[in-house]
Amino acid sequence: WDAYFVARTRFIDDALEIRLREGLDQLVIMGAGYDSRALRYRQLKDSVQVFEVDHPATQQVKSTRLRQMFGTLPKHIHLVAVDFTAETLKGRLQEFGYRSNRRTMFIWEGVSMYLPPSAVDETLAFVSHSSGSGSSIIFDYTYPSVIDGTCRRRESVMWRRSVKRLGEDLLFGIEEGAIETFLKQRGFWVARNADHV
């Protein structure tokens, strides 16, 4: 599992670096947890507004830690507390200064599979309809066969068991080979899929 997480983070970092070279106004990290990209990338500090979205309890801990480290929150970082299952992303982001006409990159790492399909659709609809020209999203997902247990690959079985031990459920998946159709039906024009093989 460690290798997967390292590869996933590196893949997303590489995509972010490309977007920064192309020109980026805003970065939205959904389900940010303790993500450190806003601190690791100097280019973000200099010219990009970063909106880190997560559950209120997680944001409180992160806010406290950042204030301990820096004395105050860095001015380019906005910690947006939102419960994806009960609040709209659009409403909360706009409260913190998000502009829907700006070129934005959305990072949604390790989140979609834990949400109900309706919450995934609402989030993707926001990204598609409330971001400027040249915007993009990068996210990971799983297959329904992993969720329902019909996939018997060792890593899938181990992941499902570990999720159960933590008291969580896998709720959302996209059929293998269907990602491009899935995204085009939701307003995305270019889709690139990178699998684990």
JODA-V219154 format. One record per backbone hydrogen bond with DSSP energy under -1.0 kcal/mol. NH is the residue of the N-H (numbers start at 1). CO is the residue of the C=O. E is the energy in kcal/mol with one decimal. If there is no record, write none. Layout:
BEGIN
{{NH:CO:E} {NH:CO:E}}
END
This chain:
BEGIN
{{5:1:-2.3} {6:2:-2.3} {7:3:-2.5} {8:4:-2.9} {9:5:-2.4} {10:6:-2.4} {11:7:-2.6} {12:8:-2.2} {13:9:-2.6} {14:10:-2.6} {15:11:-1.9} {16:12:-2.5} {17:13:-2.4} {18:14:-1.8} {19:15:-2.1} {20:16:-2.5} {21:17:-1.9} {22:18:-1.8} {23:19:-1.5} {25:103:-2.1} {26:103:-1.9} {27:49:-2.6} {28:105:-2.9} {29:51:-2.7} {30:107:-3.0} {31:53:-1.9} {32:53:-2.5} {35:32:-2.2} {39:36:-1.5} {40:36:-2.3} {41:37:-2.1} {45:41:-1.2} {46:42:-1.9} {47:43:-1.8} {48:44:-2.0} {49:25:-2.2} {50:76:-3.3} {51:27:-3.3} {52:78:-2.7} {53:29:-3.2} {54:80:-2.0} {59:55:-2.4} {60:56:-2.0} {61:57:-1.7} {62:58:-2.4} {63:59:-2.8} {64:60:-2.1} {65:61:-2.2} {66:62:-2.8} {67:63:-2.2} {68:64:-2.0} {69:65:-2.0} {70:66:-3.0} {71:67:-2.1} {77:74:-1.9} {78:50:-2.8} {80:52:-3.1} {82:54:-3.1} {86:83:-2.1} {87:83:-2.5} {92:88:-1.6} {93:89:-2.6} {94:90:-2.3} {95:91:-1.2} {96:93:-1.3} {97:94:-1.4} {98:93:-1.9} {102:99:-1.4} {105:26:-2.0} {106:136:-2.5} {107:28:-2.9} {108:138:-2.6} {114:111:-2.2} {115:112:-1.7} {120:116:-1.7} {121:117:-2.6} {122:118:-2.3} {123:119:-2.1} {124:120:-2.6} {125:121:-2.4} {126:122:-2.0} {127:123:-2.2} {128:124:-2.6} {129:125:-2.3} {130:126:-2.3} {132:102:-2.4} {135:132:-1.5} {136:104:-2.3} {138:106:-2.4} {140:108:-1.2} {146:143:-1.2} {147:143:-1.4} {148:144:-2.8} {151:145:-2.5} {157:153:-2.4} {158:154:-2.5} {159:155:-2.2} {160:156:-2.5} {161:157:-2.2} {162:158:-2.4} {163:159:-2.5} {164:160:-2.1} {165:161:-2.3} {166:162:-1.3} {167:164:-1.8} {168:163:-2.3} {171:113:-3.3} {172:113:-1.5} {174:142:-2.6} {178:175:-2.2} {182:178:-2.7} {183:179:-2.5} {184:180:-2.5} {185:181:-2.3} {186:183:-1.1} {187:184:-1.6} {188:183:-2.2}}
END
